[in-house]
Amino acid sequence: MLIAFQGAVFALVLLSFVLIVAVPVALASPGEWERSQRLIYAGAALWTSLIIVIGVLDSVVANQA
């Protein structure tokens, strides 16, 4: 279970870096927001889901220790 927790945290960090770069670029480029709006919303939904999954996994891992 610890490996799943670490994998989820790694995925969250990686996705955060991608969103940190992608969102400002999409907002600053003319016409880019309309093209990438669904992708950015999907990334934000995935980011939120990872936060919830990490919270659940953290409680499971903490109870095993």
PQR file with spaces between the fields and no chain letter, atoms N, CA, C, O and H, PARSE charges and radii, in Angstrom:
ATOM       1  N    MET     1       0.820   -1.189    0.000 -0.4000 1.5000
ATOM       2  CA   MET     1       0.000    0.000    0.000 -0.0000 2.0000
ATOM       3  C    MET     1       0.871    1.261    0.000  0.5500 1.7000
ATOM       4  O    MET     1       0.474    2.306   -0.517 -0.5500 1.4000
ATOM       5  N    LEU     2       2.043    1.143    0.581 -0.4000 1.5000
ATOM       6  CA   LEU     2       2.954    2.287    0.621 -0.0000 2.0000
ATOM       7  C    LEU     2       3.402    2.675   -0.786  0.5500 1.7000
ATOM       8  O    LEU     2       3.571    3.859   -1.077 -0.5500 1.4000
ATOM       9  H    LEU     2       2.365    0.295    1.001  0.4000 1.0000
ATOM      10  N    ILE     3       3.593    1.686   -1.658 -0.4000 1.5000
ATOM      11  CA   ILE     3       4.025    1.983   -3.030 -0.0000 2.0000
ATOM      12  C    ILE     3       2.919    2.721   -3.781  0.5500 1.7000
ATOM      13  O    ILE     3       3.205    3.626   -4.564 -0.5500 1.4000
ATOM      14  H    ILE     3       3.455    0.724   -1.421  0.4000 1.0000
ATOM      15  N    ALA     4       1.666    2.347   -3.553 -0.4000 1.5000
ATOM      16  CA   ALA     4       0.547    3.053   -4.191 -0.0000 2.0000
ATOM      17  C    ALA     4       0.490    4.497   -3.708  0.5500 1.7000
ATOM      18  O    ALA     4       0.239    5.411   -4.494 -0.5500 1.4000
ATOM      19  H    ALA     4       1.434    1.611   -2.916  0.4000 1.0000
ATOM      20  N    PHE     5       0.722    4.698   -2.421 -0.4000 1.5000
ATOM      21  CA   PHE     5       0.736    6.052   -1.861 -0.0000 2.0000
ATOM      22  C    PHE     5       1.850    6.887   -2.484  0.5500 1.7000
ATOM      23  O    PHE     5       1.628    8.030   -2.885 -0.5500 1.4000
ATOM      24  H    PHE     5       0.925    3.956   -1.783  0.4000 1.0000
ATOM      25  N    GLN     6       3.037    6.316   -2.563 -0.4000 1.5000
ATOM      26  CA   GLN     6       4.165    7.045   -3.145 -0.0000 2.0000
ATOM      27  C    GLN     6       3.937    7.321   -4.632  0.5500 1.7000
ATOM      28  O    GLN     6       4.299    8.389   -5.126 -0.5500 1.4000
ATOM      29  H    GLN     6       3.217    5.388   -2.238  0.4000 1.0000
ATOM      30  N    GLY     7       3.348    6.376   -5.336 -0.4000 1.5000
ATOM      31  CA   GLY     7       3.036    6.585   -6.747 -0.0000 2.0000
ATOM      32  C    GLY     7       2.013    7.694   -6.949  0.5500 1.7000
ATOM      33  O    GLY     7       2.126    8.488   -7.882 -0.5500 1.4000
ATOM      34  H    GLY     7       3.054    5.509   -4.934  0.4000 1.0000
ATOM      35  N    ALA     8       1.014    7.746   -6.073 -0.4000 1.5000
ATOM      36  CA   ALA     8       0.003    8.802   -6.173 -0.0000 2.0000
ATOM      37  C    ALA     8       0.606   10.173   -5.879  0.5500 1.7000
ATOM      38  O    ALA     8       0.269   11.154   -6.542 -0.5500 1.4000
ATOM      39  H    ALA     8       0.922    7.100   -5.314  0.4000 1.0000
ATOM      40  N    VAL     9       1.487   10.244   -4.898 -0.4000 1.5000
ATOM      41  CA   VAL     9       2.149   11.517   -4.586 -0.0000 2.0000
ATOM      42  C    VAL     9       3.036   11.946   -5.749  0.5500 1.7000
ATOM      43  O    VAL     9       3.062   13.123   -6.109 -0.5500 1.4000
ATOM      44  H    VAL     9       1.761    9.446   -4.360  0.4000 1.0000
ATOM      45  N    PHE    10       3.758   11.004   -6.334 -0.4000 1.5000
ATOM      46  CA   PHE    10       4.601   11.322   -7.486 -0.0000 2.0000
ATOM      47  C    PHE    10       3.752   11.824   -8.654  0.5500 1.7000
ATOM      48  O    PHE    10       4.117   12.794   -9.319 -0.5500 1.4000
ATOM      49  H    PHE    10       3.736   10.048   -6.042  0.4000 1.0000
ATOM      50  N    ALA    11       2.621   11.163   -8.902 -0.4000 1.5000
ATOM      51  CA   ALA    11       1.731   11.592   -9.981 -0.0000 2.0000
ATOM      52  C    ALA    11       1.178   12.990   -9.711  0.5500 1.7000
ATOM      53  O    ALA    11       1.032   13.790  -10.635 -0.5500 1.4000
ATOM      54  H    ALA    11       2.324   10.376   -8.362  0.4000 1.0000
ATOM      55  N    LEU    12       0.873   13.283   -8.452 -0.4000 1.5000
ATOM      56  CA   LEU    12       0.377   14.610   -8.096 -0.0000 2.0000
ATOM      57  C    LEU    12       1.433   15.680   -8.336  0.5500 1.7000
ATOM      58  O    LEU    12       1.126   16.745   -8.873 -0.5500 1.4000
ATOM      59  H    LEU    12       0.992   12.633   -7.702  0.4000 1.0000
ATOM      60  N    VAL    13       2.656   15.411   -7.949 -0.4000 1.5000
ATOM      61  CA   VAL    13       3.737   16.378   -8.152 -0.0000 2.0000
ATOM      62  C    VAL    13       3.980   16.594   -9.641  0.5500 1.7000
ATOM      63  O    VAL    13       4.139   17.729  -10.090 -0.5500 1.4000
ATOM      64  H    VAL    13       2.905   14.547   -7.513  0.4000 1.0000
ATOM      65  N    LEU    14       4.007   15.518  -10.396 -0.4000 1.5000
ATOM      66  CA   LEU    14       4.227   15.622  -11.840 -0.0000 2.0000
ATOM      67  C    LEU    14       3.095   16.393  -12.523  0.5500 1.7000
ATOM      68  O    LEU    14       3.348   17.268  -13.351 -0.5500 1.4000
ATOM      69  H    LEU    14       3.877   14.596  -10.032  0.4000 1.0000
ATOM      70  N    LEU    15       1.868   16.071  -12.181 -0.4000 1.5000
ATOM      71  CA   LEU    15       0.720   16.771  -12.759 -0.0000 2.0000
ATOM      72  C    LEU    15       0.713   18.240  -12.350  0.5500 1.7000
ATOM      73  O    LEU    15       0.332   19.101  -13.142 -0.5500 1.4000
ATOM      74  H    LEU    15       1.662   15.360  -11.508  0.4000 1.0000
ATOM      75  N    SER    16       1.128   18.531  -11.131 -0.4000 1.5000
ATOM      76  CA   SER    16       1.191   19.923  -10.678 -0.0000 2.0000
ATOM      77  C    SER    16       2.175   20.726  -11.513  0.5500 1.7000
ATOM      78  O    SER    16       1.881   21.854  -11.907 -0.5500 1.4000
ATOM      79  H    SER    16       1.438   17.832  -10.487  0.4000 1.0000
ATOM      80  N    PHE    17       3.335   20.156  -11.783 -0.4000 1.5000
ATOM      81  CA   PHE    17       4.312   20.855  -12.617 -0.0000 2.0000
ATOM      82  C    PHE    17       3.774   21.081  -14.030  0.5500 1.7000
ATOM      83  O    PHE    17       3.979   22.147  -14.611 -0.5500 1.4000
ATOM      84  H    PHE    17       3.574   19.239  -11.462  0.4000 1.0000
ATOM      85  N    VAL    18       3.096   20.090  -14.575 -0.4000 1.5000
ATOM      86  CA   VAL    18       2.524   20.230  -15.919 -0.0000 2.0000
ATOM      87  C    VAL    18       1.476   21.346  -15.933  0.5500 1.7000
ATOM      88  O    VAL    18       1.456   22.169  -16.848 -0.5500 1.4000
ATOM      89  H    VAL    18       2.929   19.224  -14.103  0.4000 1.0000
ATOM      90  N    LEU    19       0.612   21.373  -14.925 -0.4000 1.5000
ATOM      91  CA   LEU    19      -0.422   22.400  -14.877 -0.0000 2.0000
ATOM      92  C    LEU    19       0.157   23.785  -14.618  0.5500 1.7000
ATOM      93  O    LEU    19      -0.368   24.780  -15.118 -0.5500 1.4000
ATOM      94  H    LEU    19       0.628   20.704  -14.181  0.4000 1.0000
ATOM      95  N    ILE    20       1.239   23.859  -13.836 -0.4000 1.5000
ATOM      96  CA   ILE    20       1.879   25.150  -13.571 -0.0000 2.0000
ATOM      97  C    ILE    20       2.377   25.774  -14.869  0.5500 1.7000
ATOM      98  O    ILE    20       2.359   26.996  -15.016 -0.5500 1.4000
ATOM      99  H    ILE    20       1.666   23.052  -13.430  0.4000 1.0000
ATOM     100  N    VAL    21       2.814   24.959  -15.799 -0.4000 1.5000
ATOM     101  CA   VAL    21       3.298   25.470  -17.085 -0.0000 2.0000
ATOM     102  C    VAL    21       2.140   25.647  -18.071  0.5500 1.7000
ATOM     103  O    VAL    21       2.077   26.658  -18.771 -0.5500 1.4000
ATOM     104  H    VAL    21       2.829   23.966  -15.680  0.4000 1.0000
ATOM     105  N    ALA    22       1.241   24.692  -18.132 -0.4000 1.5000
ATOM     106  CA   ALA    22       0.213   24.683  -19.176 -0.0000 2.0000
ATOM     107  C    ALA    22      -0.848   25.760  -18.992  0.5500 1.7000
ATOM     108  O    ALA    22      -1.273   26.375  -19.970 -0.5500 1.4000
ATOM     109  H    ALA    22       1.293   23.871  -17.563  0.4000 1.0000
ATOM     110  N    VAL    23      -1.278   25.994  -17.775 -0.4000 1.5000
ATOM     111  CA   VAL    23      -2.373   26.946  -17.562 -0.0000 2.0000
ATOM     112  C    VAL    23      -1.976   28.372  -17.942  0.5500 1.7000
ATOM     113  O    VAL    23      -2.711   29.009  -18.697 -0.5500 1.4000
ATOM     114  H    VAL    23      -0.933   25.494  -16.980  0.4000 1.0000
ATOM     115  N    PRO    24      -0.850   28.906  -17.458 -0.5600 1.5000
ATOM     116  CA   PRO    24      -0.493   30.270  -17.880  0.2800 2.0000
ATOM     117  C    PRO    24      -0.239   30.393  -19.385  0.5500 1.7000
ATOM     118  O    PRO    24      -0.562   31.416  -19.989 -0.5500 1.4000
ATOM     119  N    VAL    25       0.334   29.362  -19.981 -0.4000 1.5000
ATOM     120  CA   VAL    25       0.572   29.407  -21.426 -0.0000 2.0000
ATOM     121  C    VAL    25      -0.760   29.443  -22.174  0.5500 1.7000
ATOM     122  O    VAL    25      -0.917   30.196  -23.135 -0.5500 1.4000
ATOM     123  H    VAL    25       0.597   28.531  -19.490  0.4000 1.0000
ATOM     124  N    ALA    26      -1.710   28.633  -21.734 -0.4000 1.5000
ATOM     125  CA   ALA    26      -3.016   28.603  -22.397 -0.0000 2.0000
ATOM     126  C    ALA    26      -3.762   29.921  -22.218  0.5500 1.7000
ATOM     127  O    ALA    26      -4.459   30.369  -23.128 -0.5500 1.4000
ATOM     128  H    ALA    26      -1.582   28.021  -20.954  0.4000 1.0000
ATOM     129  N    LEU    27      -3.621   30.533  -21.068 -0.4000 1.5000
ATOM     130  CA   LEU    27      -4.317   31.796  -20.832 -0.0000 2.0000
ATOM     131  C    LEU    27      -3.650   32.971  -21.544  0.5500 1.7000
ATOM     132  O    LEU    27      -4.327   33.929  -21.917 -0.5500 1.4000
ATOM     133  H    LEU    27      -3.055   30.170  -20.328  0.4000 1.0000
ATOM     134  N    ALA    28      -2.351   32.911  -21.734 -0.4000 1.5000
ATOM     135  CA   ALA    28      -1.622   34.032  -22.332 -0.0000 2.0000
ATOM     136  C    ALA    28      -1.617   33.996  -23.855  0.5500 1.7000
ATOM     137  O    ALA    28      -1.502   35.041  -24.496 -0.5500 1.4000
ATOM     138  H    ALA    28      -1.801   32.133  -21.432  0.4000 1.0000
ATOM     139  N    SER    29      -1.738   32.832  -24.432 -0.4000 1.5000
ATOM     140  CA   SER    29      -1.682   32.718  -25.894 -0.0000 2.0000
ATOM     141  C    SER    29      -3.051   33.009  -26.503  0.5500 1.7000
ATOM     142  O    SER    29      -4.060   32.491  -26.026 -0.5500 1.4000
ATOM     143  H    SER    29      -1.831   31.983  -23.911  0.4000 1.0000
ATOM     144  N    PRO    30      -3.096   33.821  -27.538 -0.5600 1.5000
ATOM     145  CA   PRO    30      -4.385   34.121  -28.170  0.2800 2.0000
ATOM     146  C    PRO    30      -5.000   32.871  -28.810  0.5500 1.7000
ATOM     147  O    PRO    30      -4.357   32.190  -29.608 -0.5500 1.4000
ATOM     148  N    GLY    31      -6.233   32.587  -28.452 -0.4000 1.5000
ATOM     149  CA   GLY    31      -6.944   31.451  -29.025 -0.0000 2.0000
ATOM     150  C    GLY    31      -6.599   30.108  -28.416  0.5500 1.7000
ATOM     151  O    GLY    31      -7.274   29.117  -28.696 -0.5500 1.4000
ATOM     152  H    GLY    31      -6.755   33.140  -27.804  0.4000 1.0000
ATOM     153  N    GLU    32      -5.581   30.050  -27.603 -0.4000 1.5000
ATOM     154  CA   GLU    32      -5.158   28.764  -27.023 -0.0000 2.0000
ATOM     155  C    GLU    32      -6.138   28.286  -25.954  0.5500 1.7000
ATOM     156  O    GLU    32      -6.332   27.082  -25.793 -0.5500 1.4000
ATOM     157  H    GLU    32      -5.033   30.855  -27.375  0.4000 1.0000
ATOM     158  N    TRP    33      -6.754   29.206  -25.227 -0.4000 1.5000
ATOM     159  CA   TRP    33      -7.676   28.812  -24.161 -0.0000 2.0000
ATOM     160  C    TRP    33      -8.859   28.036  -24.734  0.5500 1.7000
ATOM     161  O    TRP    33      -9.280   27.033  -24.158 -0.5500 1.4000
ATOM     162  H    TRP    33      -6.597   30.185  -25.358  0.4000 1.0000
ATOM     163  N    GLU    34      -9.389   28.487  -25.847 -0.4000 1.5000
ATOM     164  CA   GLU    34     -10.531   27.799  -26.443 -0.0000 2.0000
ATOM     165  C    GLU    34     -10.164   26.387  -26.894  0.5500 1.7000
ATOM     166  O    GLU    34     -10.988   25.476  -26.821 -0.5500 1.4000
ATOM     167  H    GLU    34      -9.047   29.302  -26.315  0.4000 1.0000
ATOM     168  N    ARG    35      -8.947   26.209  -27.354 -0.4000 1.5000
ATOM     169  CA   ARG    35      -8.522   24.882  -27.827 -0.0000 2.0000
ATOM     170  C    ARG    35      -8.191   23.931  -26.686  0.5500 1.7000
ATOM     171  O    ARG    35      -8.433   22.729  -26.796 -0.5500 1.4000
ATOM     172  H    ARG    35      -8.277   26.949  -27.413  0.4000 1.0000
ATOM     173  N    SER    36      -7.646   24.445  -25.603 -0.4000 1.5000
ATOM     174  CA   SER    36      -7.165   23.553  -24.541 -0.0000 2.0000
ATOM     175  C    SER    36      -8.008   23.608  -23.277  0.5500 1.7000
ATOM     176  O    SER    36      -7.592   23.090  -22.241 -0.5500 1.4000
ATOM     177  H    SER    36      -7.449   25.421  -25.513  0.4000 1.0000
ATOM     178  N    GLN    37      -9.168   24.217  -23.336 -0.4000 1.5000
ATOM     179  CA   GLN    37     -10.010   24.375  -22.157 -0.0000 2.0000
ATOM     180  C    GLN    37     -10.421   23.024  -21.567  0.5500 1.7000
ATOM     181  O    GLN    37     -10.328   22.832  -20.354 -0.5500 1.4000
ATOM     182  H    GLN    37      -9.506   24.638  -24.177  0.4000 1.0000
ATOM     183  N    ARG    38     -10.867   22.100  -22.389 -0.4000 1.5000
ATOM     184  CA   ARG    38     -11.287   20.782  -21.884 -0.0000 2.0000
ATOM     185  C    ARG    38     -10.124   20.024  -21.259  0.5500 1.7000
ATOM     186  O    ARG    38     -10.288   19.362  -20.234 -0.5500 1.4000
ATOM     187  H    ARG    38     -10.943   22.255  -23.374  0.4000 1.0000
ATOM     188  N    LEU    39      -8.962   20.119  -21.869 -0.4000 1.5000
ATOM     189  CA   LEU    39      -7.788   19.423  -21.347 -0.0000 2.0000
ATOM     190  C    LEU    39      -7.374   19.988  -19.989  0.5500 1.7000
ATOM     191  O    LEU    39      -7.004   19.234  -19.089 -0.5500 1.4000
ATOM     192  H    LEU    39      -8.829   20.657  -22.701  0.4000 1.0000
ATOM     193  N    ILE    40      -7.433   21.284  -19.843 -0.4000 1.5000
ATOM     194  CA   ILE    40      -7.058   21.898  -18.569 -0.0000 2.0000
ATOM     195  C    ILE    40      -8.082   21.558  -17.491  0.5500 1.7000
ATOM     196  O    ILE    40      -7.709   21.282  -16.350 -0.5500 1.4000
ATOM     197  H    ILE    40      -7.734   21.897  -20.574  0.4000 1.0000
ATOM     198  N    TYR    41      -9.363   21.575  -17.839 -0.4000 1.5000
ATOM     199  CA   TYR    41     -10.383   21.179  -16.870 -0.0000 2.0000
ATOM     200  C    TYR    41     -10.233   19.709  -16.474  0.5500 1.7000
ATOM     201  O    TYR    41     -10.432   19.357  -15.312 -0.5500 1.4000
ATOM     202  H    TYR    41      -9.665   21.799  -18.766  0.4000 1.0000
ATOM     203  N    ALA    42      -9.887   18.860  -17.424 -0.4000 1.5000
ATOM     204  CA   ALA    42      -9.652   17.447  -17.107 -0.0000 2.0000
ATOM     205  C    ALA    42      -8.442   17.296  -16.196  0.5500 1.7000
ATOM     206  O    ALA    42      -8.458   16.482  -15.273 -0.5500 1.4000
ATOM     207  H    ALA    42      -9.725   19.146  -18.368  0.4000 1.0000
ATOM     208  N    GLY    43      -7.390   18.077  -16.448 -0.4000 1.5000
ATOM     209  CA   GLY    43      -6.219   18.047  -15.574 -0.0000 2.0000
ATOM     210  C    GLY    43      -6.543   18.517  -14.173  0.5500 1.7000
ATOM     211  O    GLY    43      -6.043   17.960  -13.196 -0.5500 1.4000
ATOM     212  H    GLY    43      -7.377   18.739  -17.197  0.4000 1.0000
ATOM     213  N    ALA    44      -7.379   19.543  -14.066 -0.4000 1.5000
ATOM     214  CA   ALA    44      -7.783   20.036  -12.747 -0.0000 2.0000
ATOM     215  C    ALA    44      -8.638   19.003  -12.015  0.5500 1.7000
ATOM     216  O    ALA    44      -8.506   18.837  -10.802 -0.5500 1.4000
ATOM     217  H    ALA    44      -7.785   19.996  -14.860  0.4000 1.0000
ATOM     218  N    ALA    45      -9.507   18.314  -12.738 -0.4000 1.5000
ATOM     219  CA   ALA    45     -10.322   17.263  -12.121 -0.0000 2.0000
ATOM     220  C    ALA    45      -9.453   16.097  -11.663  0.5500 1.7000
ATOM     221  O    ALA    45      -9.673   15.537  -10.590 -0.5500 1.4000
ATOM     222  H    ALA    45      -9.614   18.448  -13.723  0.4000 1.0000
ATOM     223  N    LEU    46      -8.470   15.736  -12.476 -0.4000 1.5000
ATOM     224  CA   LEU    46      -7.545   14.670  -12.090 -0.0000 2.0000
ATOM     225  C    LEU    46      -6.731   15.081  -10.874  0.5500 1.7000
ATOM     226  O    LEU    46      -6.502   14.267   -9.979 -0.5500 1.4000
ATOM     227  H    LEU    46      -8.291   16.192  -13.348  0.4000 1.0000
ATOM     228  N    TRP    47      -6.292   16.334  -10.829 -0.4000 1.5000
ATOM     229  CA   TRP    47      -5.520   16.851   -9.693 -0.0000 2.0000
ATOM     230  C    TRP    47      -6.355   16.769   -8.417  0.5500 1.7000
ATOM     231  O    TRP    47      -5.861   16.336   -7.376 -0.5500 1.4000
ATOM     232  H    TRP    47      -6.478   16.996  -11.556  0.4000 1.0000
ATOM     233  N    THR    48      -7.622   17.183   -8.497 -0.4000 1.5000
ATOM     234  CA   THR    48      -8.515   17.130   -7.337 -0.0000 2.0000
ATOM     235  C    THR    48      -8.747   15.687   -6.899  0.5500 1.7000
ATOM     236  O    THR    48      -8.764   15.393   -5.704 -0.5500 1.4000
ATOM     237  H    THR    48      -8.024   17.534   -9.342  0.4000 1.0000
ATOM     238  N    SER    49      -8.923   14.797   -7.855 -0.4000 1.5000
ATOM     239  CA   SER    49      -9.115   13.380   -7.530 -0.0000 2.0000
ATOM     240  C    SER    49      -7.882   12.799   -6.851  0.5500 1.7000
ATOM     241  O    SER    49      -7.999   12.013   -5.911 -0.5500 1.4000
ATOM     242  H    SER    49      -8.910   15.035   -8.826  0.4000 1.0000
ATOM     243  N    LEU    50      -6.703   13.183   -7.325 -0.4000 1.5000
ATOM     244  CA   LEU    50      -5.472   12.698   -6.700 -0.0000 2.0000
ATOM     245  C    LEU    50      -5.350   13.183   -5.260  0.5500 1.7000
ATOM     246  O    LEU    50      -4.862   12.442   -4.406 -0.5500 1.4000
ATOM     247  H    LEU    50      -6.608   13.821   -8.089  0.4000 1.0000
ATOM     248  N    ILE    51      -5.778   14.398   -4.974 -0.4000 1.5000
ATOM     249  CA   ILE    51      -5.755   14.908   -3.601 -0.0000 2.0000
ATOM     250  C    ILE    51      -6.623   14.029   -2.702  0.5500 1.7000
ATOM     251  O    ILE    51      -6.215   13.677   -1.596 -0.5500 1.4000
ATOM     252  H    ILE    51      -6.174   14.999   -5.668  0.4000 1.0000
ATOM     253  N    ILE    52      -7.808   13.678   -3.173 -0.4000 1.5000
ATOM     254  CA   ILE    52      -8.712   12.837   -2.384 -0.0000 2.0000
ATOM     255  C    ILE    52      -8.132   11.440   -2.218  0.5500 1.7000
ATOM     256  O    ILE    52      -8.168   10.882   -1.121 -0.5500 1.4000
ATOM     257  H    ILE    52      -8.139   13.964   -4.073  0.4000 1.0000
ATOM     258  N    VAL    53      -7.598   10.869   -3.294 -0.4000 1.5000
ATOM     259  CA   VAL    53      -7.003    9.526   -3.228 -0.0000 2.0000
ATOM     260  C    VAL    53      -5.820    9.513   -2.266  0.5500 1.7000
ATOM     261  O    VAL    53      -5.665    8.571   -1.488 -0.5500 1.4000
ATOM     262  H    VAL    53      -7.569   11.322   -4.185  0.4000 1.0000
ATOM     263  N    ILE    54      -4.992   10.538   -2.311 -0.4000 1.5000
ATOM     264  CA   ILE    54      -3.839   10.601   -1.409 -0.0000 2.0000
ATOM     265  C    ILE    54      -4.300   10.709    0.037  0.5500 1.7000
ATOM     266  O    ILE    54      -3.694   10.108    0.924 -0.5500 1.4000
ATOM     267  H    ILE    54      -5.118   11.303   -2.942  0.4000 1.0000
ATOM     268  N    GLY    55      -5.357   11.461    0.285 -0.4000 1.5000
ATOM     269  CA   GLY    55      -5.895   11.545    1.642 -0.0000 2.0000
ATOM     270  C    GLY    55      -6.371   10.199    2.159  0.5500 1.7000
ATOM     271  O    GLY    55      -6.114    9.846    3.310 -0.5500 1.4000
ATOM     272  H    GLY    55      -5.849   11.949   -0.436  0.4000 1.0000
ATOM     273  N    VAL    56      -7.062    9.450    1.317 -0.4000 1.5000
ATOM     274  CA   VAL    56      -7.541    8.119    1.714 -0.0000 2.0000
ATOM     275  C    VAL    56      -6.366    7.172    1.916  0.5500 1.7000
ATOM     276  O    VAL    56      -6.310    6.449    2.910 -0.5500 1.4000
ATOM     277  H    VAL    56      -7.271    9.738    0.382  0.4000 1.0000
ATOM     278  N    LEU    57      -5.427    7.177    0.974 -0.4000 1.5000
ATOM     279  CA   LEU    57      -4.262    6.293    1.100 -0.0000 2.0000
ATOM     280  C    LEU    57      -3.418    6.651    2.320  0.5500 1.7000
ATOM     281  O    LEU    57      -2.849    5.766    2.960 -0.5500 1.4000
ATOM     282  H    LEU    57      -5.472    7.765    0.166  0.4000 1.0000
ATOM     283  N    ASP    58      -3.333    7.930    2.644 -0.4000 1.5000
ATOM     284  CA   ASP    58      -2.568    8.342    3.815 -0.0000 2.0000
ATOM     285  C    ASP    58      -3.181    7.781    5.090  0.5500 1.7000
ATOM     286  O    ASP    58      -2.458    7.336    5.982 -0.5500 1.4000
ATOM     287  H    ASP    58      -3.794    8.648    2.124  0.4000 1.0000
ATOM     288  N    SER    59      -4.496    7.796    5.184 -0.4000 1.5000
ATOM     289  CA   SER    59      -5.127    7.249    6.380 -0.0000 2.0000
ATOM     290  C    SER    59      -4.939    5.733    6.464  0.5500 1.7000
ATOM     291  O    SER    59      -4.801    5.182    7.556 -0.5500 1.4000
ATOM     292  H    SER    59      -5.083    8.157    4.459  0.4000 1.0000
ATOM     293  N    VAL    60      -4.932    5.062    5.312 -0.4000 1.5000
ATOM     294  CA   VAL    60      -4.713    3.612    5.304 -0.0000 2.0000
ATOM     295  C    VAL    60      -3.276    3.288    5.695  0.5500 1.7000
ATOM     296  O    VAL    60      -3.034    2.398    6.510 -0.5500 1.4000
ATOM     297  H    VAL    60      -5.044    5.510    4.425  0.4000 1.0000
ATOM     298  N    VAL    61      -2.326    4.011    5.114 -0.4000 1.5000
ATOM     299  CA   VAL    61      -0.913    3.759    5.408 -0.0000 2.0000
ATOM     300  C    VAL    61      -0.604    4.100    6.861  0.5500 1.7000
ATOM     301  O    VAL    61       0.176    3.398    7.504 -0.5500 1.4000
ATOM     302  H    VAL    61      -2.522    4.734    4.453  0.4000 1.0000
ATOM     303  N    ALA    62      -1.203    5.162    7.387 -0.4000 1.5000
ATOM     304  CA   ALA    62      -0.951    5.559    8.777 -0.0000 2.0000
ATOM     305  C    ALA    62      -1.495    4.515    9.750  0.5500 1.7000
ATOM     306  O    ALA    62      -0.908    4.292   10.809 -0.5500 1.4000
ATOM     307  H    ALA    62      -1.836    5.732    6.864  0.4000 1.0000
ATOM     308  N    ASN    63      -2.609    3.876    9.402 -0.4000 1.5000
ATOM     309  CA   ASN    63      -3.173    2.852   10.283 -0.0000 2.0000
ATOM     310  C    ASN    63      -2.373    1.556   10.246  0.5500 1.7000
ATOM     311  O    ASN    63      -2.435    0.768   11.189 -0.5500 1.4000
ATOM     312  H    ASN    63      -3.086    4.057    8.542  0.4000 1.0000
ATOM     313  N    GLN    64      -1.618    1.322    9.163 -0.4000 1.5000
ATOM     314  CA   GLN    64      -0.815    0.108    9.066 -0.0000 2.0000
ATOM     315  C    GLN    64       0.477    0.225    9.851  0.5500 1.7000
ATOM     316  O    GLN    64       1.057   -0.790   10.238 -0.5500 1.4000
ATOM     317  H    GLN    64      -1.568    1.962    8.396  0.4000 1.0000
ATOM     318  N    ALA    65       0.931    1.422   10.091 -0.4000 1.5000
ATOM     319  CA   ALA    65       2.228    1.615   10.752 -0.0000 2.0000
ATOM     320  C    ALA    65       2.168    1.372   12.226  0.5500 1.7000
ATOM     321  O    ALA    65       3.181    1.496   12.914 -0.5500 1.4000
ATOM     322  H    ALA    65       0.460    2.246    9.777  0.4000 1.0000
